[in-house]
């Protein structure tokens, strides 16, 4: 069938499809490029051709690569994300992508993603899916927010790579889930004193003193080596955290291989690299521990290790923490919540929030504010100060 005037490169191929083809700018290799679309309906094919021309006029090029969302995300995790993220964070990304994003929109081509597809991911997160042992239960709004952020970052990179023109997960098109508010339990000053009395006779006294007097993260405490402790100047250099990720860390990340899947990796953020002062009770606990700890192994000189010289797992560490709290008759706050307690006590002691930020290794003051619980006593003192100012 002859093409009508003005159709350009629109024609009917041997299979009966109306085919539209448009010439694109040369690629980086200097080779000629074309974009071809097809439809059984002539009018739809003509519309696709007009859309291609409009896109070419507006952007100077046309998206040609059309991988599925599944193929794109798997490659993105193995390449781009692997170079940016800490191994454990990458493991988390893989889990969320595999459990929620790919099942919802994995078969859709990246170039065809819309805000509705992003909503489909959130809908699946809300309802769950599957049966029996493969059943995935609905997740909280906080976890849905994490899933959304991962998808948004991945699609932002897809735009950069030319797979998409705009990011359908951005706030320009769709609202992100709201983080669920959870009240964090922290030990009061009196409870902390009671805990310290129990800690004093515990074989891991130095471990718990690190948490209570510095607010160091769990991985940071378990990743401290002898050389990081300077008792003469009363300083601790926080350089590493110990982890056992599912995959080998990317070579772009500073690392030390401890063997059997264990690694020393950088702390969570750039602000986490820090030097923390050692106060009296912590000095005494560390001094005693250093005097009695075994010699360094071939791989490390960690302060805290198993009888076989291996790093201590998160699970074993948490169980020991809970046993300590139970023995002291105290509520079972998380070991990570010791950071909240440190922030609260420092705030109540009148320490500037920027100083607290440095001690805890937070990247921003907003993070520190989120950890600090203002007590009724502190709030009352602040309001009384305001009252005196007004009355003056």
C-alpha positions in Angstrom: 0.0 0.0 0.0 1.4 3.4 -1.0 2.2 5.8 1.8 0.1 9.0 1.9 1.9 12.3 1.4 3.2 13.6 4.7 3.4 10.1 6.4 7.2 10.2 6.1 8.8 6.9 7.1 5.4 5.3 8.0 4.8 2.1 6.1 3.2 -1.4 6.4 5.7 -4.2 6.7 5.5 -7.8 5.5 3.8 -8.9 8.8 1.0 -6.4 8.4 2.3 -4.0 11.1 2.4 -0.3 10.5 6.0 0.7 11.1 7.3 4.2 11.9 11.0 4.9 11.8 13.0 8.1 12.6 16.7 8.9 12.3 18.5 9.9 15.5 21.8 11.7 16.1 24.9 9.5 15.8 25.9 7.6 18.9 29.2 8.0 20.8 30.7 5.4 18.4 29.8 7.5 15.4 27.3 4.9 14.1 23.9 5.7 12.6 21.0 5.3 14.9 17.3 4.9 14.3 14.2 4.5 16.4 11.4 2.2 15.1 7.9 1.7 16.5 5.1 -0.5 15.3 1.3 -0.9 15.6 -1.4 -2.9 13.8 -3.4 0.4 13.7 -2.2 3.0 11.2 -3.5 5.9 13.3 -1.7 4.7 16.4 1.6 4.2 14.4 1.2 7.7 13.0 0.7 9.1 16.5 3.8 7.3 17.8 5.8 8.8 14.9 4.5 12.3 15.8 5.5 11.7 19.5 9.0 10.6 18.5 9.4 13.7 16.4 8.2 15.9 19.3 10.6 14.2 21.7 13.5 14.5 19.3 12.7 18.3 18.8 12.4 18.9 22.5 15.3 16.8 23.8 17.6 16.4 20.8 17.4 12.6 21.2 15.0 9.8 21.9 15.1 7.0 24.5 16.1 3.9 22.6 17.1 1.4 25.3 14.1 -0.3 26.8 15.1 -2.9 29.5 12.5 -4.2 31.8 12.4 -2.7 35.3 13.6 -6.0 36.7 16.6 -6.1 34.4 17.4 -2.5 35.0 17.2 -2.7 38.8 19.3 -5.9 39.0 22.0 -4.2 36.9 21.7 -1.0 38.9 22.2 -2.9 42.2 25.3 -4.7 40.8 26.9 -1.6 39.4 25.8 1.8 40.5 24.4 1.0 43.9 27.3 -1.4 44.8 29.8 1.5 44.3 27.9 3.9 46.5 26.6 1.8 49.4 28.0 0.0 52.4 27.6 -3.8 51.9 24.9 -4.1 54.6 22.9 -1.2 53.1 23.3 -2.8 49.7 21.9 -6.1 51.1 18.9 -4.1 52.4 18.4 -2.6 49.0 18.5 -6.0 47.3 15.9 -7.3 49.7 13.4 -4.5 49.2 13.9 -4.5 45.4 13.5 -8.3 45.2 10.5 -8.5 47.6 8.4 -5.5 46.7 9.5 -3.5 43.6 10.2 -6.3 41.1 7.1 -8.4 42.0 4.9 -5.2 41.4 6.4 -3.7 38.3 9.4 -5.9 37.2 7.9 -6.8 33.8 7.2 -3.2 32.9 9.7 -1.5 30.6 11.6 1.3 32.4 10.7 3.7 29.6 7.0 3.1 30.2 7.0 3.6 34.0 4.5 6.2 35.3 3.4 7.4 38.7 0.7 4.8 38.6 3.4 2.1 38.6 5.0 3.7 41.6 1.6 3.6 43.3 1.4 -0.1 42.4 4.5 -0.8 44.4 3.1 1.0 47.4 -0.2 -0.8 47.1 1.6 -4.2 47.1 3.6 -3.0 50.2 0.3 -2.3 52.0 -1.5 -5.5 51.1 1.3 -8.1 51.0 1.1 -11.1 48.7 1.8 -14.8 48.4 0.7 -17.8 50.4 2.2 -20.2 52.9 6.0 -20.0 53.6 6.3 -17.5 50.6 3.7 -15.1 52.0 4.9 -11.5 52.4 3.1 -9.6 55.1 2.2 -5.9 54.7 5.0 -3.6 55.8 4.9 -0.4 57.9 4.7 3.1 56.4 8.3 3.6 57.6 9.5 0.6 55.5 7.3 1.7 52.6 9.1 5.0 52.7 12.4 3.1 52.4 11.2 1.1 49.4 9.9 4.3 47.8 13.2 6.1 48.3 15.2 3.2 46.8 12.9 3.2 43.7 13.2 7.0 43.4 17.0 6.9 43.5 17.1 4.1 41.0 14.8 5.9 38.6 16.7 9.1 39.0 19.7 7.2 37.7 17.6 5.8 34.9 16.8 9.4 33.8 20.5 10.1 33.9 21.2 7.0 31.8 18.6 8.0 29.2 16.0 5.2 30.0 13.5 7.8 31.2 12.7 11.5 30.6 11.4 12.2 34.0 11.3 10.3 37.4 7.8 9.1 38.1 8.7 8.5 41.8 9.8 12.1 42.4 7.7 14.4 44.6 6.7 16.3 41.4 4.4 13.4 40.6 3.6 11.5 43.7 3.8 11.9 47.5 6.2 9.6 49.4 4.8 7.5 52.3 5.0 9.2 55.7 7.4 7.8 58.3 5.5 6.1 61.2 6.0 7.9 64.5 7.5 5.6 67.1 8.2 6.7 70.7 11.7 5.5 71.6 12.3 4.1 75.0 15.5 5.3 76.8 16.9 4.8 80.2 16.6 7.6 82.7 19.6 8.9 84.6 18.6 6.8 87.6 18.2 3.7 85.5 21.5 4.3 83.9 23.2 4.5 87.3 21.5 1.2 88.2 22.7 -0.3 85.0 26.3 0.9 85.5 26.3 -0.9 88.9 25.5 -4.1 87.1 28.0 -3.4 84.3 30.8 -3.0 86.8 31.0 -6.7 87.5 30.2 -7.9 83.9 33.0 -9.5 81.9 32.0 -7.2 79.0 31.9 -4.0 81.2 34.0 -2.1 78.6 31.6 -3.0 75.8 28.6 -1.6 77.6 30.5 1.4 79.0 31.4 2.3 75.3 27.6 2.3 74.5 26.6 4.2 77.6 29.4 6.9 77.7 29.9 7.5 74.0 26.8 6.6 72.1 28.8 4.6 69.6 26.8 2.4 67.2 26.8 -1.3 67.8 29.0 -2.1 64.8 31.4 0.7 65.8 31.8 -0.7 69.3 32.4 -4.2 68.1 34.8 -2.9 65.5 37.1 -1.0 67.9 40.7 -2.3 68.0 43.4 -1.8 70.6 45.3 0.8 68.6 42.1 3.1 68.5 42.3 3.5 72.3 44.6 6.3 73.6 44.3 6.2 77.4 47.1 8.7 77.8 45.1 11.4 76.1 41.7 9.8 76.9 40.6 9.5 73.2 38.9 6.9 71.0 39.3 7.1 67.2 36.2 5.7 65.5 37.4 4.5 62.1 35.7 1.2 61.5 32.6 -0.9 62.1 32.6 -4.7 61.9 30.1 -6.3 59.6 29.3 -9.6 57.9 27.6 -8.7 54.7 26.1 -11.2 52.3 28.3 -10.0 49.4 31.9 -8.9 49.1 32.3 -5.1 49.5 32.9 -3.2 46.3 36.6 -2.3 45.9 35.8 1.4 45.9 34.9 1.1 49.7 37.8 1.2 52.3 37.9 -2.2 53.9 39.8 -4.8 55.8 39.1 -8.5 55.2 39.0 -10.4 58.6 38.2 -13.7 57.0 35.2 -16.0 57.0 32.9 -13.3 55.7 33.9 -10.7 58.3 35.0 -7.2 57.3 36.0 -3.9 58.9 34.2 -1.2 56.9 33.9 2.6 57.3 31.3 3.9 59.7 27.8 4.8 58.5 28.5 8.4 57.2 31.5 10.7 56.7 30.5 12.4 60.0 30.9 9.1 61.7 34.7 9.3 61.4 35.4 11.0 64.7 37.5 11.1 67.9 35.5 10.6 71.1 36.7 11.7 74.5 37.0 9.1 77.3 35.6 10.0 80.7 36.5 8.6 84.1 34.2 5.5 84.3 34.9 4.5 80.7 38.7 5.0 81.2 38.6 2.5 84.2 36.6 -0.1 82.2 38.8 0.2 79.1 42.0 0.1 81.2 41.0 -3.1 82.9 39.8 -4.7 79.6 43.1 -3.8 77.8 45.2 -5.3 80.6 43.3 -8.7 80.3 42.4 -9.0 76.6 44.3 -11.6 74.5 47.0 -10.8 72.0 46.2 -9.8 68.5 45.2 -12.4 65.9 46.7 -12.5 62.5 43.8 -10.6 61.1 42.8 -8.1 63.8 43.2 -6.8 67.4 39.5 -6.3 68.2 38.7 -5.4 71.8 35.7 -7.7 71.8 35.8 -11.2 70.3 34.7 -14.8 70.9 36.8 -17.4 72.6 38.0 -18.5 69.1 39.1 -14.9 68.4 36.3 -14.2 65.9 34.2 -11.0 65.9 31.0 -11.0 67.9 27.8 -11.2 66.0 25.0 -8.7 66.3 22.7 -11.4 67.7 25.1 -12.6 70.4 25.7 -8.9 71.4 22.0 -8.2 71.7 21.3 -11.3 73.8 24.1 -10.3 76.2 22.7 -6.8 76.4 19.2 -8.1 77.2 20.5 -10.4 79.8 22.3 -7.5 81.5 19.1 -5.5 81.6 17.1 -8.4 82.9 19.6 -9.0 85.6 19.4 -5.4 86.7 15.6 -5.4 86.6 15.5 -2.8 83.9 13.3 -2.4 80.8 14.5 -4.1 77.6 15.6 -1.0 75.6 17.5 -1.8 72.4 21.2 -1.5 72.5 20.9 1.1 69.7 18.7 3.1 72.0 21.7 3.7 74.3 22.5 6.4 71.7 19.2 8.1 72.4 19.9 7.9 76.1 23.3 9.5 75.6 21.8 12.3 73.6 19.1 12.9 76.2 21.5 13.0 79.1 24.0 15.3 77.3 21.1 17.6 76.4 19.9 17.7 80.0 23.5 18.4 81.1 23.3 21.6 79.0 25.7 20.4 76.3 25.4 22.3 73.0 23.5 20.3 70.4 26.3 20.7 67.8 28.8 19.2 70.3 26.3 16.3 70.8 26.2 15.9 67.0 30.0 15.5 67.0 30.1 13.0 69.8 27.4 10.7 68.3 28.8 11.1 64.7 25.5 12.4 63.2 25.6 13.8 59.8 23.2 16.7 60.6 21.9 18.4 63.7 18.4 17.3 62.7 19.4 13.7 63.2 20.7 14.6 66.7 17.4 16.4 67.5 15.6 13.2 66.6 17.6 11.3 69.2 17.3 13.8 72.0 14.3 13.5 74.3 13.7 16.7 76.2 12.7 15.7 79.8 9.9 17.4 81.7 12.5 18.9 84.1 14.5 20.4 81.2 11.4 21.7 79.5 10.2 23.3 82.8 13.5 25.0 83.4 13.3 26.4 79.9 9.8 27.8 80.3 10.7 29.2 83.7 13.6 31.1 82.1 11.2 32.5 79.5 8.9 33.5 82.3 11.7 35.4 84.1 12.6 37.1 80.8 9.0 38.3 80.3 8.7 39.5 83.9 12.0 41.5 83.7 
